[in-house]
Amino acid sequence: MYLHEYQAKRLLTDYGVPTPAGLPAFSVKESLNMARELGGSRWVVKAQLHAGGRGKVGGVRIVDSIAELEKSAQQLLGSSLVTQQTGPEGKPVSALLIESPSEIQRELYLSVLVDRARARVVFIGAREGGMEIEELAARDPAAIQQVLVDPIIGLQPFQARQMAFALGLAGDLVGQMTRIMQGLYRLLTQKDALQVEINPLVVTADGKLLALDAKITLDDNAGFRHPETDSLRDPTQEDARELTARQFGLNYISLGGNIGCMVNGAGLAMATMDLIKLHGGEPANFLDVGGGATADKVTQAFKLILSDERVRAILVNIFGGIMRCDVIAEGIINAVREVGLELPVVVRLEGTNVELGKRMLAESGLRLIAADGLTDAAVKAVEAARSTAHGH
């Protein structure tokens, strides 16, 4: 789960990481009120969306008057911003962050994340901030500093000092860096975050470290431990289909091909998509209906797949262990009837009550193509998608 910048900064503040004075606004009127509350005559107006690269497309603006601020708020709120991370459809802007400007002397990069391969928390720092860290890593790998934290003993102050020295900090700034890194480590571990990124972390003219921008990614799998973070989710920034899937307990990810997949089990779903690609097709989605799917869940899964207008054929691949094949068959028949499906559906069933399930499908009188084995199913699905696409 991604957080907006204003939400991330609120969390950083809770953990003792200094951020510029700023307030979120959800309307033009609120933007003006927040600017007046902050005081001064210059403000930074930042569009809030779950994507980087806003600054390059006019999503971050410095304004020198209330009139200018009003104009920027009117232009940004309700618009869609397209950055290199959003895809061509862009992301809607329904909130702004109004901030007091900072006198910047230097820009650094600092992030902390879970490194799964090394089973460690790792801090990453660089002397250059405000740019894409991937670009810097490609151009100058030696510029990237890493500090590995053993989860048993946690972050040690000497490790924070090491990072501070590596980034060219001295004097009072070393102590500030130590406090910031300790705050970030507590935040990552206590809130079950996957990553906290500060880009840039700036040194101000008056010798203070300040988190000028912040991105936080929380682990969805740990959501049950943090009911307080539920309210931070912004559905407008998420794929509508993925949102619907979550409500029905389905795992769905849109992929852009034309063969809809409905499979039980993530591993089997991955194998199914691989086989579709192997035989020259393109999967439209990843969809894992889980081990205990009901007929109703299968119906919802079909509706999800069909809400993607690119889909030309559907491949159902169910291995009935916990799930009975006759329940799946009932779900498929109900769904096809309910949504008035005209696309070809290739079905491969295996496992408990498989003969009964196959018989139900055969006697349904619907346009269902039976498959024997996974390869046969993939070949038939690719064929069906091609013939439907050419027929259109």
C-alpha positions, 0 to 999 in steps of 0.5 A, a space after each residue: 500500500 502506497 501513501 501520499 506524501 502528506 501522509 508519509 510526512 505525518 508519519 515521519 514527524 511522528 517518528 522524529 524525522 524533521 519535515 518542512 511545515 506543510 498542510 494538506 488541502 482537498 479544495 481550492 478554498 482549503 488551499 488558500 486557508 492552509 497557505 494563510 495558516 502557514 504564513 509567509 508570501 511564498 509556498 510550494 504547491 505539490 500535487 498528491 499522487 502515487 507516482 514519482 516524476 511529478 515535478 517534471 510535469 508541473 505537479 510541483 510549483 513554487 508560487 509567490 502570491 495567494 492569487 498564483 496559489 489559487 490559480 495553481 490549485 484550480 489547475 491541479 485539483 481534479 486534473 490527471 497527471 501523466 508521469 513516466 510512472 503512471 502510464 498513459 492514463 495518468 493518475 487523478 489529483 484530489 489532494 494538494 500539499 501546501 508547504 513553506 519553501 526551504 533554503 536548500 544548501 545540499 541535496 542527499 538521498 536516503 532510504 531504508 527498505 527490506 532486502 529480501 535476498 539478504 534477509 536484512 534491513 538496508 539503508 541506502 544513501 547517496 551524495 546526490 539527491 532529488 534525482 532518480 536513484 536508478 539513474 545515479 546507480 547506473 551512471 556511478 555505482 560507487 556513489 551509492 552507500 549501503 548499511 546493512 542492519 542485523 534484525 536481531 541487534 537493530 540499527 547501531 549508532 556507529 552505522 548511522 555515523 558511517 552513513 553520515 560520513 560517507 555522505 560528506 556530513 560533519 559536525 552537528 549534522 552527524 548527530 541529526 543524521 543518526 536521529 533521522 536514521 534511528 527514526 526511520 528504522 523504528 518506523 519501518 519495523 513498527 509500521 511494517 513498511 517495505 520501504 521509506 524513501 526520502 528524496 531529497 533529504 536536504 541540508 538547509 541554509 541554517 544547517 538542518 537536515 530536512 525530509 523534503 519529499 517522502 515515499 512510504 510503502 506499507 506491507 499489505 500482508 501486515 495490514 491486519 496488525 495496523 487497522 489505523 492505516 486502513 484510512 490512509 488508502 486512496 482508492 482513486 489511485 488504484 486500478 478499479 478492478 484490483 480494488 473490486 478483487 480485494 473486496 471479494 478476496 480475489 488476487 487480481 493484477 491487470 496485465 494488458 494481453 487478451 487471454 483472461 486467466 482464472 486459476 486457483 493458486 498463485 504458483 499455478 497462475 504463474 505457470 498458466 501465464 508462462 504457458 500462454 506466452 510459450 504458445 504465442 499468446 498474451 495473458 490479460 491478467 493474473 487472477 488467483 481465486 484462492 483455495 476456498 472459492 465459492 460459486 459466487 466468487 467464481 462469478 465475480 472473478 468472471 465479471 472482473 475478467 470481462 470488465 477488461 474490454 481487451 479480453 478475447 478468450 478466457 482460460 479457466 485452470 482449476 486444480 480441485 484439491 480443497 475446491 471441488 470441481 463440481 462447485 467450480 463448474 456450477 460457478 462457471 455455468 452461473 457466471 457465463 449465463 449471468 453475464 451473457 458471455 459470448 467469448 470462448 471459455 477454455 476449461 481445464 479441471 482436475 481433482 476432486 469430483 472432476 468427472 461430475 464437473 466435466 459432465 455439468 459443463 458438457 451438459 450446460 449447452 454453453 460455448 465451453 471448450 474442454 481441455 485435457 492437461 495444461 498445455 492443451 488448455 494453453 494451446 486452445 486458449 491462444 487459438 480461441 483468442 486469435 479466431 475471436 480477434 480476427 472475427 471482430 
